[in-house]
């Protein structure tokens, strides 16, 4: 299960993920990325309560990063040690801006 909370302020969008970001839940965030990033200049993901991310979740993050490379910046905050290890093994620490 994945809970997604969105907070929008001007051209900034903060998305908080809570739970498991996997094959079953990735389409939820994929829909947001596809429909809500058009005028966003700053995209912030808060992973403080994210327990797990699968390759399907990584694919959605990569798609969001590609969009934001063209129109602004994307930051991933509060990454747990478990999720950070997945980012390190897959090379995503070189792709994403982690804070």
C-alpha positions in Angstrom: 0.0 0.0 0.0 1.2 3.5 -0.9 -0.2 6.8 0.5 0.5 9.8 -1.6 0.1 13.3 -0.2 0.5 16.3 -2.5 1.1 19.9 -1.5 1.2 22.6 -4.2 2.4 26.2 -3.7 2.9 28.4 -6.8 5.3 26.5 -9.1 6.4 24.0 -6.4 5.0 20.6 -5.8 5.8 18.5 -2.8 4.9 14.8 -2.9 5.1 12.7 0.3 5.2 8.9 -0.1 4.3 6.5 2.7 4.4 2.8 2.5 5.6 0.6 -0.4 6.4 2.0 -3.8 6.3 -1.1 -6.0 4.7 -2.6 -9.1 1.3 -2.5 -7.6 1.5 1.1 -6.5 3.8 2.7 -9.1 0.8 3.6 -11.4 -0.6 5.9 -8.8 2.5 8.2 -8.9 3.0 7.7 -12.6 -0.4 9.3 -13.1 0.5 12.3 -11.0 3.8 12.7 -12.9 2.0 12.4 -16.3 -0.7 14.9 -15.4 0.5 17.4 -12.8 4.1 18.5 -13.6 3.3 20.7 -16.6 4.0 24.0 -14.9 6.0 22.8 -11.9 9.5 24.2 -11.5 10.5 22.6 -8.2 9.4 19.0 -7.5 10.2 17.7 -4.0 9.7 14.1 -2.9 9.6 13.4 0.8 10.5 9.7 1.5 10.6 9.9 5.3 7.9 7.3 5.6 8.7 5.3 2.5 9.6 1.7 3.4 10.5 0.2 0.1 11.0 1.0 -3.6 11.1 -1.5 -6.4 12.3 -1.2 -10.0 8.9 0.0 -11.0 9.1 2.8 -8.5 12.6 3.7 -9.8 11.3 3.9 -13.3 8.6 6.5 -12.2 11.3 8.5 -10.4 13.5 8.5 -13.5 10.6 9.7 -15.7 9.9 12.5 -13.2 13.6 13.4 -13.2 13.7 13.6 -17.0 10.7 16.0 -17.0 12.2 18.2 -14.3 15.6 18.3 -16.0 13.9 20.3 -18.7 11.7 22.6 -16.6 13.3 23.0 -13.2 14.7 20.8 -10.4 13.7 17.7 -8.5 14.9 16.9 -4.9 14.4 13.7 -2.9 14.4 14.3 0.8 14.5 12.2 4.0 15.6 8.9 2.3 15.9 6.0 4.7 19.0 3.9 4.8 17.2 1.0 3.1 16.0 3.1 0.2 19.3 4.9 -0.1 21.1 1.5 -0.4 18.7 0.7 -3.3 19.6 4.0 -4.9 23.3 3.3 -4.5 23.2 -0.2 -5.9 21.2 1.0 -9.0 23.3 4.1 -9.6 20.4 6.4 -8.8 22.5 8.4 -6.4 24.2 9.8 -9.5 20.9 10.7 -11.1 18.9 12.1 -8.3 19.5 15.0 -6.0 19.2 13.6 -2.4 18.9 15.8 0.7 
